Amino acid sequence: MTPDDDASWRAARRRVARELHPDLGGDVDAYLAALAEVDAAHGRRPDGSPAAPPVTVLVSRRRKALRVVLRGARDASRVVRRHLPPGAPGARRYSDL
């Protein structure tokens, strides 16, 4: 994005806001639709950041194995805490009814 593109995008959004903003008596749906058209025309997402191609996240076997190990460690710490005396640091401070 060049500064000129950024400035023209902002100017187009301001123009739409002056004409259709709900605080100035415009319709909410028409205002949002017009902003979406401006964003699409300038290759922007609704949050104003430049449009990016969709990203596919692949989870590797190593990451899956790490998740399994971490889940097991978390579960083990819960078991240990459940069996600690109430006054011990890290013990559960409540009881099941």
ABEGO torsion letter per residue (X at the ends): XBAAAAAAAAAAAAAAAAAABAAAGBBAAAAAAAAAAAAAAAGBBAAGBBBBBBBBBBBBAAAAAAAAAAAAAAAAAAAAAAABBAABBGBBABBBX
